[in-house]
């Protein structure tokens, strides 16, 4: 793995916004930014009659224009460009494996607030074992402006959480902001003649167990990042809905994706899928075992 932030660039407004976000991230990490343009004649019907040499010329001009703009805005940024002919999913997955972070753009849902995560983005998310951030064009901010607020991370205490927490704490530390750790729990189904009498006691027990598990998961990370102010948000609710609501004021939303080796399915999970489609803030998807 090389120490770079890589962003997929195709000339669209979505990818240009993602490029600006990636530039800021590369500066914070003190690593080079790599602008990557992947081209395949089969990926877009409009390019099926375009030969590779012409496509490369178009792509390299797009990369050069983006590079010039970035150097004007961020004189201290180390920028690399790369044009690759090949299947976009394969190219982006390979790039993700080589980088610290892969950044992709994602379209907004017209007048609705949210993402429209395309097939390429979803396929990359499902296959790569490296963190990927999806960025949508801001409705009210200029591309070079940062969102304010805390980093919000959704935590499943029943799963391995180290990779997700490492990313979330690291982001909050770089941004100099707080970290809100959200664990949403639900009461298990009850069966029997006295469900009403048992429910309050069960809710109390489940809530206490959830808070205890959350504290245990956070303990080593609060010790490692003493400067990060952590808000523990342990609540009865629905994980996706809670994260989407909190994204309105978030700087970044971090979610995990369990690595699955089955050939069938999207492999990103229902919660992550919902957050990707409706979250207002940039979303970091962190694979974990």
N, C-alpha and C positions, 0 to 999 in steps of 0.2 A: 504494500500500500504506500502511495506517495502522499505527502502532506499537501493536498490541494483541496479547494472547493471547486466542484465541477458543476456547470449549469448547462442544461440542454437549451439550445437557441435555434429557433426556426424563423425568426423575423416577425412573429406575431406579437401583439401587444402583451399577451400573457407571458410569453417568454422574455420579453424586454423588461417587464416588471420583475420577473424572477431574477433576471440578470442583475438588476439594481440591488435586490435583497441579498443576492449571493455576494456581490461586491462588498457590501457592508460586513457580511459574515466573514469573508476572507480577511478583511482588515482586522477584525476583532481577533481572529485566530492567528494573525501574522503569517498567513500562508498565501501562495499564489492562487489566482483565480483562473480556471480553465474554461474557455467558451467552446462548447462542443456542438458541431452541426452534423447530424446524421442524415444521410439521404439514401432512399431506396426508390427505384422506379415503381415498385409495387405498393408502396405505402400510400401514395396519393394518386388518384386517377388523372389528375391534371399534369403529372410529370411522366406519364408512361411513354410519351413520344419525345421526351427530352433525353439526350445522350448524357453520359456521365461527365464528359468534359464541360458541357454547357452548365450542367447542374453544379459542378464544382466551382465554376466561375461565379455563379449566383451565390452559392453558399459562402465562398471566400469573401465576396464583397459585403455580404451581411455581417460576417464575423469582423471584417476590418472596420466597418462603420460602428459597430457596437464597441469594439476595442478603443477607437478614437474617443468616443463619448465617455467611456469609463476613465480613460487616462486624463481627460480634461477635468472631470468631476473629482477624481481620486488620484492625484499625481503620485502618491506613494504606493499605489497598488501595482503588484506584479501580475501582468495579464498574459495568458497564453491562449492561442487559438488552435483548434483542430477540426478539420473536415474529414468525415469518414463515410465511405460508401458501404452500406450494409443495412440489414434490418434494424430499424430504430430501437426495438426492444433489446435485441442482442447487443447493440452498440452501447446503449445506456446502461445496461446491466454490467457490461465489462468495465465501463467507466466508473460506475459506482464501486465496484470491487477494488479499483485502483485509488480511490479518493477517500478523504475523510468524510465528505458529505456530498451528496448529489442533490441539486435543486432543480425543480421543474415548475413550469407555469401551469395554471389551471383556469379554465374559463369560468366566469360568473354565470349564474342562471338568469340571464336577462334582467328583469326587474326584481327578481327574487334574490335574497342574500344567500350566497353559498357557492359551492364549487360544482363544476361539471367535470368530473375526473374522467378523461378520455380513456380509450382502450389501451393506448400505449402506456400512460401513467399507471393504470391499474396493473397491467402486466409486469411492469418494472417493479412496482411495489411488492407484488406477489412473489417475485423470483429473487430479488437481491437480498443479501444478508447484511447490507450496510444501511445506515440511516438515510432517509430521503425526506426532503422538505418540499411541500407543494405550496405555491404562492399564487394567490389570485390578484388581479388588478384592483387597486384600491379605488373605492368609490369617491372618497373625499380627500385622499392624500396624494401629494405628488410622489412620483416613483422613488425619488431620493430621500423622502421623509420616512422616519421610523414610526412604527406604532409605539404607543406608550403602554403602561400597565405591566402586570406581572407575567411570568411564565406560568402556564397552567398545565399540570400533568395529570392524566388519568391513570390510576394505579389499581391493578388487580392483585390483591395481597395473596391470592391463592396461586399465583404464577410466579415464575422467576422474574424479579424486578430490577436486578442490578444494572442491566444495560439501559433500561428506560430511565432509571433514577440518575445514573451517571450522565446521560445526555441532558436531562432536565436541570440538574444542579449545575452542570458545566455551563449551560446556556444562561441561567440566571446569574451566575458568577461573572460571565463575560459582559452581560448587559448591565450589571450593577443594579438589578431589580430583585423583587421578592419572588418567592416560588409558592404557588398554591397547589397543594397535593390533594387531589380529589379521589376519594374512595366511596363509591355508591354501593350500598348493600340492600338486600331485599330479604324479607321474612320468608322462610321456606313454607311450602304448602302445609296446611294443617288438616288433619282428619280425626274425627271423633265426636262424641256427644257434647263436649264442653269446650268448643273452640273459642268462644268469646271470653271465657274465664282464663284460658291459657295464653291467649294472644298478647296481653300487655307484658306478662312476665317473659315470654319468649322474645318480644321486641327488645326488652331491656338487655337480655342476655346476648342477643345477636349484636346489638349496638356496642356493648362492652367488649365482646370478642373482636369486633371489627376495629375498634379504636386501639386495642392492645396489639393486634397484628400490624396495624399501620405504624404505631410507634416503634415496633421491633424492626420493621422494614426500613424506617427512616434513620434509626439511631446511628449506624456507621456513616451515613452520608452527611448528617448534620455535624458530626464530628470532623469529617474531612473538609467540609465547606462551612466553617463557623461564621463567615461573613454574610451568608445567604439567609435572609429572614424567611422562615418557613411558616406557612399557614396550613394547618391540618384541617381539611374539610371532609369529615367523615359523616355521611348522610344517608338516610333511606331515600332511594330514588332509582333512576334509570341512568346508567353511565353515559350513554350517548347524548341524551337530552340535557343532562347536567353540564356536560362539557360544551355543548353547543351554546347554552345560555351564558356560560362564563366566557365564551370566546369574544363576546361583544367588547369587553374591556381588556382582553389579553394581548400581550405582545407576541406570544407564541403558544400554541397548544401542542403538547407532546402526548402521543399515544403509542402503545406497544402493538406489535404484530407477532403472534406466535409462529415460528417457523414450522411449516407443515410440508411433508414430502409426498403427500397424495397427489396424483395427477389430475384429479377432478376438483373443481371449485375455484373460487377467486383467491383463496388463501390469504385474505386480509382480515377476516372476521367481521361480524355484523356491526359491532360498535365502531371500529375504525372506519368501515365503509360509510356509516351514517355520518360520522364526524367529517370525513373528507367531503361529503356532498353538501353539508349545510353549515360548516364552520366559517366564521367571518375572518378569523386570524389565520396567518400561515400555520400549516400543520406539519409537524415532524413525526414521521412514522419510523419507529425503532424496532427492528427485528430482535426477537429473543427466543431462547429455547423453551 
